[in-house]
Amino acid sequence: MQEVRAVVYGVGAMGSIVTRLLLEKGVKIVGAVGRSPEKVGKDLGEVAGLDRHIGVEVVDDHNKAFEGGADIAIVCVSSYLKAMHDHFAICLEHGTNVVTIEEETVYPWSTSPELANELDHLAKANGVTLAASGAQDVFWLYLVSTLLGAAHKVDEVSGRCMWNVDDYGPEVASHLRIGDQVEDFERHVREFGWPEFVARQTLEALVSELGLSISAIDSSVEPVSSQKPIFCRSLDRTIPPGHLIGTVDTTKVRTAEGPRFSFSMEGRVYTVDQTDMNEWHVTGEPNLHLRNDRASYHFTTCTSVVNRIPDVINAAPGLVSLDQLGKPNYRHQIQN
């Protein structure tokens, strides 16, 4: 077994958690990429909120971050393949495997086929792998497909989850347009549409992992507002009553074989009594039910990505969607 050498690419809230997990799992961090002037030039240990320096400087020069050679880059920057394409390309061109929390790469073949195929060719040309993981890996894909292993006949699978916007910082809060008047949000969706978020990629990966084929797919979004003022930590301001505190993204899938699937994800600013949850109902023979409370998605996103490192390093070169990585596992230490 060999020591794994890693670059932390993106040193925000999620990258900081990943940094601690990597060190505790025995991974050698050899580079760190950031863009904030307040972080560039500082030691990664300081930026990540650890109680020590680790001898890795946060840089905005990608070539410098990779000059020592790395087995893998853990990329924690943004949520869509269009925004992430160039970041992934940098890593792949340096001959470095990539595992990312970017959600569209979970299953990008229908939403961004041109970009996905381009990155697939680039990864293969450099003999490395690009893959995504996160909370959906266990909670919305493999737990569900494992549950379905107890079914004789499946008519319908419906899932819902809730996650806290304040766990992911101002970029995600702004993406969800937290604080907008509901009327302005609805006008924005009518005029510009709404990018399909995690629900679609998760269901497509699930259907593929089950060996089924999609005959029809539909996505929608609904605003969530509160009748009382609610404080948003990510934006550091109070959201007035009647203004947007979140969204519900829903995808519905029909398969050529018959089973129907739906998944609704509510991302919102939490009140003090709310926690992350995950629930799935299976209608068929027999009916089945799965529920997880206090799932801590911001943390399990990071733990899932770190546990996936050996799978990504050892996968075939190319862009490997999550349904192709196989069952996730606990890793007491990360080695290759």
C-alpha positions in Angstrom: 0.0 0.0 0.0 1.3 3.5 -0.9 0.7 6.9 0.6 -1.8 9.0 -1.4 -0.7 12.5 -2.4 -3.5 15.0 -2.8 -4.2 18.6 -3.8 -7.1 20.4 -2.1 -8.6 22.5 -4.9 -11.0 25.0 -3.3 -10.4 26.0 0.3 -13.8 27.3 1.4 -16.1 25.7 4.0 -16.2 22.3 2.4 -12.5 22.3 1.4 -11.6 23.1 5.0 -13.5 20.0 6.3 -11.9 17.9 3.6 -8.5 19.1 4.7 -8.9 17.8 8.2 -10.4 14.5 7.0 -7.5 13.9 4.6 -4.9 14.5 7.3 -6.7 12.2 9.8 -6.9 9.5 7.1 -3.2 9.6 6.4 -3.3 11.4 3.1 -0.3 13.6 2.3 -1.5 17.0 1.1 1.0 18.4 -1.4 -0.9 21.5 -2.7 -3.8 23.8 -2.1 -5.6 26.1 -4.6 -7.6 29.1 -3.5 -8.8 32.4 -5.0 -9.6 34.6 -2.1 -7.0 37.2 -1.4 -7.6 36.7 2.3 -6.5 33.0 2.0 -3.8 33.0 -0.7 -0.3 32.9 0.8 -1.5 31.5 4.1 -0.8 28.0 5.4 -3.6 25.6 4.6 -3.8 24.5 8.2 -4.6 28.1 9.3 -7.1 28.6 6.5 -8.9 25.3 7.4 -9.2 26.3 11.0 -6.8 23.7 12.3 -4.6 24.3 15.4 -1.4 24.0 13.5 0.4 24.8 10.3 0.9 21.9 7.9 3.5 23.3 5.6 1.2 23.7 2.5 0.7 27.2 1.2 -2.6 28.2 -0.4 -1.8 29.4 -3.9 -3.8 30.8 -6.9 -1.2 29.5 -9.3 -2.5 26.1 -10.4 0.9 25.0 -11.9 2.6 25.7 -8.6 0.0 23.6 -6.7 0.6 20.6 -8.9 4.4 20.9 -9.4 5.2 18.3 -6.7 3.0 15.6 -8.3 -0.3 14.4 -6.9 -2.4 11.2 -7.2 -5.7 13.1 -6.8 -7.3 16.5 -6.5 -10.3 17.0 -4.3 -12.2 19.8 -6.0 -14.7 21.8 -3.9 -15.6 24.9 -5.9 -19.0 25.1 -7.6 -22.1 23.1 -8.5 -22.3 22.9 -12.3 -20.1 21.4 -15.0 -20.1 24.5 -17.2 -18.5 26.5 -14.3 -16.2 23.6 -13.4 -15.0 22.5 -16.8 -11.8 24.6 -16.8 -10.9 23.6 -13.2 -11.3 19.9 -14.0 -9.3 20.3 -17.2 -6.4 21.9 -15.3 -6.2 18.9 -12.9 -6.6 16.3 -15.7 -3.9 18.0 -17.9 -1.5 17.6 -14.9 -2.2 13.9 -15.0 -4.1 14.0 -11.7 -7.2 12.1 -10.8 -10.2 14.2 -9.6 -12.9 13.6 -7.1 -15.3 16.4 -6.7 -18.4 17.6 -4.7 -19.7 19.3 -7.9 -23.1 17.8 -8.3 -23.8 17.6 -12.0 -20.8 15.4 -12.6 -22.6 12.7 -10.6 -24.4 11.9 -13.9 -23.8 14.6 -16.6 -24.5 12.6 -19.7 -27.9 14.2 -20.5 -27.6 17.7 -19.0 -24.1 18.5 -20.3 -23.2 15.8 -22.8 -20.7 17.9 -24.8 -18.7 19.0 -21.8 -18.9 15.5 -20.2 -17.6 13.8 -23.4 -14.8 16.4 -23.7 -13.6 15.8 -20.2 -14.0 12.1 -20.6 -11.6 12.2 -23.6 -9.2 14.5 -21.8 -9.1 12.2 -18.7 -8.5 9.1 -20.9 -5.8 10.9 -22.9 -4.0 11.6 -19.6 -4.7 8.1 -18.1 -6.7 9.5 -15.1 -10.3 9.5 -13.8 -12.8 12.2 -13.0 -15.7 11.4 -10.7 -18.1 13.0 -8.2 -19.4 12.0 -4.8 -21.1 13.6 -1.9 -24.1 13.0 0.3 -26.1 11.6 -2.6 -23.6 8.8 -3.0 -24.9 7.0 0.1 -28.2 8.6 1.1 -29.9 9.1 -2.3 -28.3 6.4 -4.5 -26.8 3.4 -2.9 -29.0 3.2 0.2 -32.0 3.4 -2.1 -30.8 0.8 -4.6 -29.9 -1.5 -1.7 -33.4 -1.1 -0.3 -34.9 -2.0 -3.7 -32.9 -5.2 -3.5 -35.6 -6.4 -1.1 -38.5 -5.7 -3.6 -40.1 -8.3 -5.9 -42.0 -5.7 -7.9 -41.5 -1.9 -8.0 -44.3 0.4 -9.2 -43.1 3.7 -7.8 -40.1 5.1 -5.8 -40.5 8.6 -4.3 -37.9 10.4 -2.2 -37.5 13.7 -0.4 -34.8 15.3 1.5 -34.1 18.6 3.3 -30.7 20.4 3.6 -29.6 23.6 5.3 -28.5 26.4 3.0 -26.4 28.0 5.8 -24.1 25.0 5.7 -22.7 25.9 2.3 -21.9 29.6 2.4 -23.0 32.7 0.4 -22.4 31.2 -3.1 -25.1 28.6 -2.6 -27.4 31.0 -0.9 -27.1 33.4 -3.8 -27.6 30.6 -6.3 -30.9 29.8 -4.6 -31.8 33.5 -4.6 -32.3 33.5 -0.9 -33.9 36.9 0.2 -35.7 37.5 -3.1 -39.4 38.4 -3.1 -41.3 35.3 -4.1 -42.8 37.2 -7.1 -39.4 38.2 -8.3 -38.1 34.6 -8.0 -41.1 33.3 -10.0 -40.6 35.9 -12.6 -36.9 35.0 -12.9 -37.8 31.3 -13.4 -40.4 32.2 -16.1 -37.9 34.4 -18.0 -34.6 32.6 -17.6 -35.6 29.0 -16.5 -34.0 27.2 -13.5 -30.9 25.0 -13.8 -31.7 21.4 -12.9 -29.9 20.9 -9.6 -29.0 17.7 -7.7 -32.4 15.9 -8.0 -32.2 15.1 -11.7 -28.6 13.8 -11.7 -29.4 11.6 -8.6 -32.4 10.0 -10.2 -30.7 9.5 -13.5 -27.8 7.8 -11.7 -30.2 5.6 -9.7 -32.2 4.5 -12.7 -28.9 3.7 -14.5 -27.5 1.8 -11.5 -30.8 -0.3 -11.5 -30.3 -1.2 -15.2 -33.5 0.6 -16.3 -33.9 3.1 -19.1 -35.6 6.6 -19.0 -38.6 7.2 -21.3 -39.6 10.6 -19.9 -38.1 13.1 -17.4 -39.5 16.4 -16.0 -38.0 18.8 -13.5 -39.6 21.8 -11.6 -38.8 24.2 -8.8 -41.1 25.9 -6.2 -40.2 28.7 -3.8 -40.2 28.4 0.0 -41.0 31.4 2.2 -41.6 32.0 5.9 -44.4 33.9 7.7 -41.8 35.1 10.2 -38.4 36.8 9.8 -35.5 34.3 9.7 -31.8 34.9 9.9 -29.5 33.6 7.2 -26.0 33.1 8.4 -24.6 32.7 4.9 -25.8 36.1 3.9 -25.5 37.6 7.4 -28.9 39.2 7.2 -32.5 38.6 8.3 -34.9 37.5 5.5 -38.3 39.3 5.9 -41.6 37.4 5.9 -42.8 36.5 2.4 -39.3 36.5 0.9 -37.5 33.5 -0.3 -35.8 31.2 2.3 -35.3 28.2 0.0 -36.5 26.2 -2.9 -37.9 22.7 -3.6 -36.4 21.1 -6.7 -38.3 18.1 -8.0 -37.6 15.6 -10.7 -40.0 12.9 -12.0 -38.9 10.0 -14.2 -40.8 7.4 -16.1 -38.9 4.3 -17.2 -39.5 2.2 -20.3 -39.8 -0.9 -18.1 -42.6 0.6 -15.9 -41.3 1.8 -12.5 -41.7 5.5 -11.8 -39.4 7.7 -9.8 -39.6 11.1 -8.1 -37.2 13.0 -5.9 -37.8 16.4 -4.2 -35.0 18.3 -2.5 -35.7 21.2 -0.2 -32.8 23.5 0.4 -33.7 26.2 2.9 -32.6 28.4 5.7 -33.3 26.4 8.9 -35.1 27.3 12.0 -33.5 26.2 15.3 -35.5 22.9 15.4 -34.8 21.7 11.9 -32.2 19.1 10.8 -31.2 17.4 7.5 -33.4 14.5 6.6 -33.8 11.8 3.9 -36.9 9.7 3.3 -37.9 7.2 0.5 -41.1 5.3 -0.1 -41.3 2.3 -2.4 -44.7 1.2 -3.7 -44.8 -2.3 -5.0 -44.5 -5.8 -3.6 -43.8 -5.3 -0.8 -44.1 -1.6 0.1 -40.8 -0.4 1.6 -39.8 2.7 3.6 -36.4 4.3 4.4 -35.7 7.3 6.6 -32.6 9.0 7.9 -32.7 11.9 10.3 -29.8 14.3 11.3 -27.9 13.2 8.2 -25.5 16.2 8.4 -25.2 16.5 4.6 -22.5 19.2 4.6 -20.2 16.8 6.6 -21.2 13.5 4.9 -20.6 15.2 1.6 -17.0 15.6 2.6 -16.7 12.1 4.2 -18.1 10.5 1.2 -15.7 12.3 -1.2 -12.7 11.3 1.0 -13.8 7.7 1.3 -14.1 7.5 -2.5 -10.5 8.4 -3.2 -9.2 4.8 -3.7 -12.2 4.0 -5.9 -11.5 7.0 -8.1 -7.7 6.4 -8.3 -8.3 2.7 -9.3 -11.2 3.3 -11.7 -10.7 3.1 -15.4 -9.6 6.4 -17.0 -12.3 8.8 -18.1 -15.3 10.5 -16.6 -16.9 7.9 -14.4 -20.5 8.7 -13.3 -21.5 7.7 -9.8 -23.6 4.7 -10.9 -20.4 3.2 -12.3 -18.2 3.5 -9.2 -19.9 0.7 -7.3 -20.9 0.6 -3.6 -19.2 3.1 -1.3 -17.2 1.8 1.7 -15.8 3.1 4.9 -12.0 3.7 4.8 -10.2 3.6 8.1 -7.1 4.9 6.3 -6.8 6.2 2.8 -4.1 4.3 0.9 -3.6 3.1 -2.6 
